[in-house]
Amino acid sequence: MSVTLDKAPRSFTVLMQDGTVHGVLLTPDTQEERDLLYFDAYWGDCLDLIVVTAVDGYDAHTQAVATYDRETAIEDYMHRIGVKYDAARTTYQRLRTWAHAMGAESRTRWIGHPILTRLPLTHFVLTEVMREHREPTAA
């Protein structure tokens, strides 16, 4: 007889600063409690709050770091190219569509291409998609 733990997804609030996770909490039930948590963490401790839906604290931690890395890559693109956030986010979404549309062999060929040293957002998206598909990456 096998035993499986069926974990229901819940809302977690992850406290971060400069990409480092400082805490993972269950998101408070009421808006008033969430506002108080936000005020204390953001204004009191200078922490960023990322809310994710996850099955446990480890999953929440992993998702929050991925969200932070994604936002950092998009902001880096904004500053490198000189575009607003909406344009950078659209570029990110188009790159994801492109990366998902190609097969594993094409992604592997592209991830090793020297031009990606000059296209960090493209490299980031390829790496992200390859990890989602559990394909080996150099990064």
C-alpha positions as YAML, in Angstrom:
chain: A
units: angstrom
residues:
- id: 1
  name: MET
  ca: [0.00, 0.00, 0.00]
- id: 2
  name: SER
  ca: [1.47, 3.33, -1.02]
- id: 3
  name: VAL
  ca: [0.94, 6.52, 0.92]
- id: 4
  name: THR
  ca: [0.70, 9.87, -0.83]
- id: 5
  name: LEU
  ca: [0.44, 13.21, 0.78]
- id: 6
  name: ASP
  ca: [-2.02, 15.34, -1.12]
- id: 7
  name: LYS
  ca: [-1.07, 18.90, -0.30]
- id: 8
  name: ALA
  ca: [-3.56, 21.56, -1.19]
- id: 9
  name: PRO
  ca: [-2.10, 24.78, -2.60]
- id: 10
  name: ARG
  ca: [-2.21, 27.72, -0.21]
- id: 11
  name: SER
  ca: [-1.22, 31.35, -0.38]
- id: 12
  name: PHE
  ca: [2.22, 32.18, 1.04]
- id: 13
  name: THR
  ca: [3.88, 35.54, 1.52]
- id: 14
  name: VAL
  ca: [7.63, 35.42, 1.01]
- id: 15
  name: LEU
  ca: [9.77, 38.15, 2.58]
- id: 16
  name: MET
  ca: [12.78, 38.99, 0.42]
- id: 17
  name: GLN
  ca: [15.58, 41.52, 0.19]
- id: 18
  name: ASP
  ca: [17.91, 41.72, -2.81]
- id: 19
  name: GLY
  ca: [17.06, 38.19, -3.90]
- id: 20
  name: THR
  ca: [17.55, 36.63, -0.47]
- id: 21
  name: VAL
  ca: [14.58, 35.03, 1.25]
- id: 22
  name: HIS
  ca: [14.21, 36.20, 4.85]
- id: 23
  name: GLY
  ca: [10.99, 34.38, 5.66]
- id: 24
  name: VAL
  ca: [8.06, 32.39, 4.32]
- id: 25
  name: LEU
  ca: [4.67, 32.95, 5.97]
- id: 26
  name: LEU
  ca: [1.14, 31.83, 5.30]
- id: 27
  name: THR
  ca: [-0.64, 34.82, 3.83]
- id: 28
  name: PRO
  ca: [-2.97, 36.34, 6.44]
- id: 29
  name: ASP
  ca: [-6.68, 35.77, 5.90]
- id: 30
  name: THR
  ca: [-7.93, 39.34, 6.20]
- id: 31
  name: GLN
  ca: [-6.99, 42.38, 4.18]
- id: 32
  name: GLU
  ca: [-6.28, 44.28, 7.41]
- id: 33
  name: GLU
  ca: [-3.74, 41.64, 8.50]
- id: 34
  name: ARG
  ca: [-2.15, 41.64, 5.04]
- id: 35
  name: ASP
  ca: [-1.87, 45.44, 5.10]
- id: 36
  name: LEU
  ca: [-0.25, 45.31, 8.53]
- id: 37
  name: LEU
  ca: [2.22, 42.64, 7.38]
- id: 38
  name: TYR
  ca: [3.05, 44.70, 4.29]
- id: 39
  name: PHE
  ca: [3.53, 47.87, 6.33]
- id: 40
  name: ASP
  ca: [5.75, 46.20, 8.94]
- id: 41
  name: ALA
  ca: [7.85, 44.25, 6.45]
- id: 42
  name: TYR
  ca: [8.21, 46.90, 3.75]
- id: 43
  name: TRP
  ca: [8.44, 50.08, 5.78]
- id: 44
  name: GLY
  ca: [9.81, 48.59, 8.99]
- id: 45
  name: ASP
  ca: [12.36, 46.07, 7.70]
- id: 46
  name: CYS
  ca: [12.80, 47.18, 4.04]
- id: 47
  name: LEU
  ca: [11.69, 43.78, 2.76]
- id: 48
  name: ASP
  ca: [9.87, 43.06, -0.47]
- id: 49
  name: LEU
  ca: [6.81, 40.82, -0.26]
- id: 50
  name: ILE
  ca: [6.02, 38.29, -2.95]
- id: 51
  name: VAL
  ca: [2.74, 36.41, -2.72]
- id: 52
  name: VAL
  ca: [2.68, 32.96, -4.34]
- id: 53
  name: THR
  ca: [0.39, 29.94, -4.34]
- id: 54
  name: ALA
  ca: [2.30, 26.83, -3.30]
- id: 55
  name: VAL
  ca: [1.90, 23.48, -1.59]
- id: 56
  name: ASP
  ca: [4.50, 24.15, 1.11]
- id: 57
  name: GLY
  ca: [7.09, 26.64, 2.29]
- id: 58
  name: TYR
  ca: [9.87, 25.18, 0.16]
- id: 59
  name: ASP
  ca: [7.77, 25.45, -2.99]
- id: 60
  name: ALA
  ca: [6.84, 29.03, -2.02]
- id: 61
  name: HIS
  ca: [10.54, 29.84, -1.52]
- id: 62
  name: THR
  ca: [11.43, 28.41, -4.94]
- id: 63
  name: GLN
  ca: [8.61, 30.26, -6.72]
- id: 64
  name: ALA
  ca: [9.48, 33.56, -5.05]
- id: 65
  name: VAL
  ca: [13.15, 33.32, -6.07]
- id: 66
  name: ALA
  ca: [12.08, 32.52, -9.64]
- id: 67
  name: THR
  ca: [9.73, 35.53, -9.62]
- id: 68
  name: TYR
  ca: [12.50, 37.77, -8.31]
- id: 69
  name: ASP
  ca: [14.96, 36.51, -10.96]
- id: 70
  name: ARG
  ca: [12.37, 37.05, -13.70]
- id: 71
  name: GLU
  ca: [11.62, 40.61, -12.60]
- id: 72
  name: THR
  ca: [15.34, 41.36, -12.32]
- id: 73
  name: ALA
  ca: [15.93, 40.09, -15.88]
- id: 74
  name: ILE
  ca: [13.06, 42.23, -17.19]
- id: 75
  name: GLU
  ca: [14.33, 45.33, -15.36]
- id: 76
  name: ASP
  ca: [17.85, 44.71, -16.67]
- id: 77
  name: TYR
  ca: [16.44, 44.56, -20.20]
- id: 78
  name: MET
  ca: [14.55, 47.83, -19.58]
- id: 79
  name: HIS
  ca: [17.74, 49.62, -18.61]
- id: 80
  name: ARG
  ca: [19.91, 48.09, -21.34]
- id: 81
  name: ILE
  ca: [17.48, 48.85, -24.16]
- id: 82
  name: GLY
  ca: [15.89, 51.97, -22.72]
- id: 83
  name: VAL
  ca: [12.26, 50.88, -22.83]
- id: 84
  name: LYS
  ca: [9.41, 51.05, -20.34]
- id: 85
  name: TYR
  ca: [8.34, 48.08, -18.21]
- id: 86
  name: ASP
  ca: [5.34, 47.19, -20.40]
- id: 87
  name: ALA
  ca: [7.53, 46.89, -23.51]
- id: 88
  name: ALA
  ca: [10.14, 44.83, -21.65]
- id: 89
  name: ARG
  ca: [7.44, 42.53, -20.23]
- id: 90
  name: THR
  ca: [5.94, 42.08, -23.71]
- id: 91
  name: THR
  ca: [9.38, 41.15, -25.06]
- id: 92
  name: TYR
  ca: [9.78, 38.62, -22.23]
- id: 93
  name: GLN
  ca: [6.39, 37.06, -23.03]
- id: 94
  name: ARG
  ca: [7.20, 36.85, -26.75]
- id: 95
  name: LEU
  ca: [10.54, 35.21, -25.99]
- id: 96
  name: ARG
  ca: [8.75, 32.64, -23.82]
- id: 97
  name: THR
  ca: [6.33, 31.87, -26.65]
- id: 98
  name: TRP
  ca: [9.30, 31.48, -29.01]
- id: 99
  name: ALA
  ca: [11.20, 29.23, -26.59]
- id: 100
  name: HIS
  ca: [8.16, 27.02, -25.93]
- id: 101
  name: ALA
  ca: [7.45, 26.68, -29.65]
- id: 102
  name: MET
  ca: [10.81, 25.12, -30.45]
- id: 103
  name: GLY
  ca: [11.82, 21.59, -29.54]
- id: 104
  name: ALA
  ca: [14.37, 20.47, -26.97]
- id: 105
  name: GLU
  ca: [17.13, 20.09, -29.58]
- id: 106
  name: SER
  ca: [16.61, 23.63, -30.86]
- id: 107
  name: ARG
  ca: [16.64, 25.05, -27.33]
- id: 108
  name: THR
  ca: [19.88, 23.17, -26.61]
- id: 109
  name: ARG
  ca: [21.44, 24.49, -29.82]
- id: 110
  name: TRP
  ca: [20.33, 28.07, -29.05]
- id: 111
  name: ILE
  ca: [21.46, 28.04, -25.40]
- id: 112
  name: GLY
  ca: [25.02, 27.37, -26.56]
- id: 113
  name: HIS
  ca: [25.04, 30.04, -29.27]
- id: 114
  name: PRO
  ca: [27.67, 32.78, -28.70]
- id: 115
  name: ILE
  ca: [25.22, 35.57, -29.59]
- id: 116
  name: LEU
  ca: [23.38, 34.96, -26.32]
- id: 117
  name: THR
  ca: [26.24, 36.66, -24.45]
- id: 118
  name: ARG
  ca: [24.80, 39.87, -25.92]
- id: 119
  name: LEU
  ca: [21.16, 38.91, -25.33]
- id: 120
  name: PRO
  ca: [20.83, 38.23, -21.59]
- id: 121
  name: LEU
  ca: [17.01, 38.27, -21.55]
- id: 122
  name: THR
  ca: [16.88, 35.68, -24.33]
- id: 123
  name: HIS
  ca: [19.39, 33.54, -22.44]
- id: 124
  name: PHE
  ca: [17.36, 33.88, -19.25]
- id: 125
  name: VAL
  ca: [14.11, 32.86, -20.98]
- id: 126
  name: LEU
  ca: [15.72, 29.86, -22.68]
- id: 127
  name: THR
  ca: [17.18, 28.70, -19.37]
- id: 128
  name: GLU
  ca: [13.85, 29.21, -17.60]
- id: 129
  name: VAL
  ca: [11.91, 27.23, -20.22]
- id: 130
  name: MET
  ca: [14.52, 24.46, -20.30]
- id: 131
  name: ARG
  ca: [14.27, 24.10, -16.52]
- id: 132
  name: GLU
  ca: [10.48, 23.92, -16.77]
- id: 133
  name: HIS
  ca: [10.89, 21.05, -19.26]
- id: 134
  name: ARG
  ca: [13.57, 19.44, -17.06]
- id: 135
  name: GLU
  ca: [16.14, 19.75, -19.84]
- id: 136
  name: PRO
  ca: [19.83, 20.06, -18.98]
- id: 137
  name: THR
  ca: [21.18, 23.62, -19.05]
- id: 138
  name: ALA
  ca: [24.66, 25.01, -18.81]
- id: 139
  name: ALA
  ca: [23.41, 27.70, -16.42]
...
